[in-house]
Amino acid sequence: MKSNRQKGRREFLIRSGLGAAALPIMPFSCHETTQDKVKELPTDSFQFAFLTDIHIKPEMNAPKGFQMAIDTVNKLSPDFVLTGGDLVYDAMRGNHSKCESLFTLYKSLAKGFQMPVYNCIGNHDLFGIYEESPETENHPDHKYGMWERHFGKTYYSFDHKGWHFITLNSLDVTEKKRYEAVFHQQQMQWLKEDLRKLERTTPIVVTTHIPMICTYSQLNGGDNTRTVKNAPEAFKLFEDHNLKLILQGHIHWKEYGQVNDRFHFLTGGSIAGNGWKGRRHNTKEGFVMVKVTGTEFSWEYIDHGWEDERLKTSHRNGA
């Protein structure tokens, strides 16, 4: 029988693209840190990093900023990394050679992680879906095609030390050639079957790009377009299961909440901030570190230092 480490390595090669053609229990914490390494954990514990909205591109020193995040993660030495989508900027408008180079750039940099990486698809990772794309929907890389060629399936699950991790694809494309936030029905059927195989007490973490639950519209007004429209249908599937935490991206801000002692949700800021130009929603660029012990978890928002480096660079250039 293969060890968990061997299985994890095999899954890493698939999800990272390197091998593809490619808690209702207290306490919880929320504080920023820039330097301190997470303390040693008991042997039955583990930790993982959640990095979302990386928006890699060759311009604006984005590769340098992402490398700073990678270096910070490596110093903290989690068991693995989850990403929250929008790995590249931008594939929606097409141009095959340019988009291919963006995915290649991301994969090249992500090789620097010293632990497995499990990727999630975001709206900017959908290839050629907009009207202005020179490639049509008949292109083999259209929509999910480029992602699947580089990383494999857009939704999947894996197990780690008694916890079950589910990565979902929160995106589809409308007839008007825009993205929409929805879990398509084929995926919903897969999720139902995936949960059916689990013990009801197994702790579950879900990763999704578009939030399943979010306070943005309540705070800022407007219609509630920043959540998955059939999220209630998905929540019903989790009702009799031990859903602990939902990790989300897309909004480029940080929020955390608990729903009726049932589960927690965490929207994890962003690596790129406002397109590598500074903060968005005044949320400092960073990522989330989650520490698990038994059925308890805590988390920290980690500043990887990009804001200070960006300001130094702009001052040196006389900006």
N, C-alpha and C positions, 0 to 999 in steps of 0.2 A: 504493500500500500504506500502510495506516495505521501510524503509529509505535507503539512499545511504550507510550509515554506515553498516546497516544490510546486504545489498547486497555485499558490499566490504568484510565483514567478511566471507560470504559464499564463495565468489570467492577465498579468501585467503586460506580457508581450502582445497579447491580443488587444487589450483596451488602450494601451498607449500608442499602438500603431507600429511598434518596433518589429512586431512579428506578422503584421498584416501587409497585404499589398499596400500593403501599407505601412419614560422616566418619571413617572410621577414620583420621583424620589429626590430629595434635596441632599446636599446643597448644589447650587449652580453659581457660577461666577462670571462676571463680565468686566474685564479691565484690559487696558492696552499695555503692551510691553514692547520694547525695542531691542533689548539685548539679552535678558536673562534666559538661559536655557531652562526648559521645563524640567522640574525635579524628577529624580528617578522614581518610577512607579513600581508597585508590587508586581510580582511575576504573572499574576492573573489579570493584569491590566494592560491597556494599550492606548495609543493615541494616534490621531490622524489629522491631516491638514485639509482644509477646504478652501480652494482658490477659485474665484469666479470672475468672469468678465475680464479676461486677459487682453483681448483685442490686439493680438500681436500683429505688427506690421514693421517694415524696415525703417520707416520714418520716425522722427521725433524721439529718437533714442529708446524706442519701445523695447528692442532686444536687450539693451542694458538694464532697463527697469525690471523686465521679467527675470533676467539673470540674477538681479539683486534679491528678488523674491525666492528664486530657486536656492540661492546660497543660504538665505535665512531659514528656509524649510530644512535644508540639509543639516544645519547646525542644531535644529531642534529635534531632528531624527525621529519623526513619526513612523509608524508601521507602514503607512501608505498615504497617498494623496488622492483626494476626490476633486475634480474640477466641476464648475457649475455652468459651463456653456459660454458661448461667445469666445472661443479660443482665438479666432482670427478676426481681422477687420479689413475687408468685408467681402463676403462671397455672394451676397444676395443679388448684386448687380452684374454678376457674371464676369466675363473675360477669363477664359479657362486657364491660360498660362499664368496670369497674375494670381488667380485664386490657388492654383496648384503650388505656386511658390510660397504663398502664405501658410498653407498647411505643412509644407516641407520645412519652412522656417520654424514653425511651432514644434514640430516633431524633433528637429535637430536640437533646439534648445531644451526640450523636455527630457532628452537623454541625460541631461545633467542632474536630474533628480536621482538620489541614491536609494530610492525605494519605489515600489510599484505605483503606477498612476492609472486611475480609472476615470475616463473622460465622459462628459455629458455634452450633448449637442445644444447649441443656442441658435437664436434666429439669425445671427450674422454668419453662422456656419452653414446655412442652407445655400446651395449653389444655384445661381442663375434663376431665381424665382421671380424677380421683378421684371416689369414690362420692358425696361431699358436694357435688359441683358441681351447681348448678341447671340447667346445660345438659347434654344427653345426648350420646351418641356420634353422634346424627343431626345435630347442629349442624354447619354447614359449616366452622366454625373449629376443630372438635374435633381434638385431638392436634396434628398438624403444620399444621393449616389456618390458624391465625392467623399463625404464623411465615411460612408460604409466601406469604400475602397481603402481609406487610410486607417480606420479605427475599428471596423466591424459593426455590429448591431448598434442601433441608436437607443435601445433599452435592453437591460440585462440585470442580473443580480449575482451576488457572491456572498460567501460567509466568512466571518473572521472572529475567532475566539468566542463563539457562541452568539454573535450578533449577525443579523441578516441585513445586507445593504442592497438597496434597489435604486437603480438609475433609470429615470423615465425620460421619454421624449415628449416634451410639452408643446410641440409645434406641428402645424400642418399648413397648407397653402390654399387660399381661397380661389374662386373662379376669377376674381379681379386681380390675381397675381400679387397678393399681399400675404404676409404670414399671419396666422391666427393661433391663439393660445388654446390648445385643446389636446387631450389624450385621445388619439384615434381608437376606434372600437377594436381593431385587431390587437392593439396593445392592451386595452382593458381586459380582453379575454385572457391574454397571456398573464396579466397581473393577477387575475382571479385564480388561475391555475398555479402560479408561483406561490401565492399565499396558502392555497389549499394544501400544499406539501409541507407547510411549516407547523411546528408545535405552536399552539396558541400563546404560549408564554415567551416565545423567542423575541428578544428586543429587535426592533426594526428601525433602520434609518433610511429615509427616502431622499434622493437628490433629484432636483428638477430645475431647469433654467427659469422658466416663467413661474412665479410664485403660485402656490396653491391657496395661500392665505396671506394677506398683506394689508398694512394700514395706510398705504400711500394715498389712496383716494379719499379716505376719511380725513386725513390731515390737510390735503391740498385741493380737494374738490375735484369735479369732473366725474365722468362715468368710470365704472370699475373695469377698465380695460387692461389692467396690469396683473390679472390673475387668470388661471386656467378656467375656461368657462364651464367645463364639466368636472371640476374638482369635487363638487358634492357627490357625484357618482363614484369617484375614486375613494373618497372618505368612507362611504358606506361599505366598501370592500374591506376596509381596515377596522371596522367597528368591533369585531370579535378577536382582534389581534393586538399584540403589544407594540403598537406604534409609539416610538419614543421621540423621534426628532425628524423634522423636515428641513433640509438644507436647500436654499433658494438663491438665485442670482437675479440678473436682468435689471434691477432697479438702481444699482450702484449706490446703495446705501445700506446702513446697518440697522436691523431691527430684530427684536427677540420677544417672544411671548409664549404663554402657556394657555391652552384651551381647555377649560373646565376640568382640570386635573387629568386630562386624557393624553395629550401630547404637546410637544414644544415645536415652535418654528423659528428659524433663524435665517434672515436674509443677510448674506455675508459680505456686504461692501463690494469692493472690486480691486483688482490689481491695477487697472489702467486709469481709474478715476474718470475724469471727463476727457476721454480720448487722449490720455497722456499729456493733457494741458494743465492739469490741476485737479482740485477736488470737484466732485459732483454731489449736489445736495449737501455740501459741506462735510462730506464723509471722507476722511483721510484714506488714501490708498493703503490697502492691506489685505490680510486674509485671516481665516479663522483656524485656531488650533483647538481640537476637541480631545479631552482626556476622559477615558472610560475606566471605571473600576467596578467590576461586577455588573450591576444594573444601574449604576449611577454614572452621570457624566457632568463635566464642567467645561467651560470654554473661555477662550481669550481671543481678542482681536489683536493681531500682530501687525505692527507697522514695519514694513520692510525697508523703510528709509528712502523711498523714491522721491517724496516731496522735497526733502532737504537737498538731495542730489540734483533734482530738476532746477531748483532755485539757484544752486551754485553754478550750474551749467549756463543758465540764462544770464546770470551776472557776468560770467567770464566772456559771454558773447556780446555783452553790452545791451542786452534786451531789457 
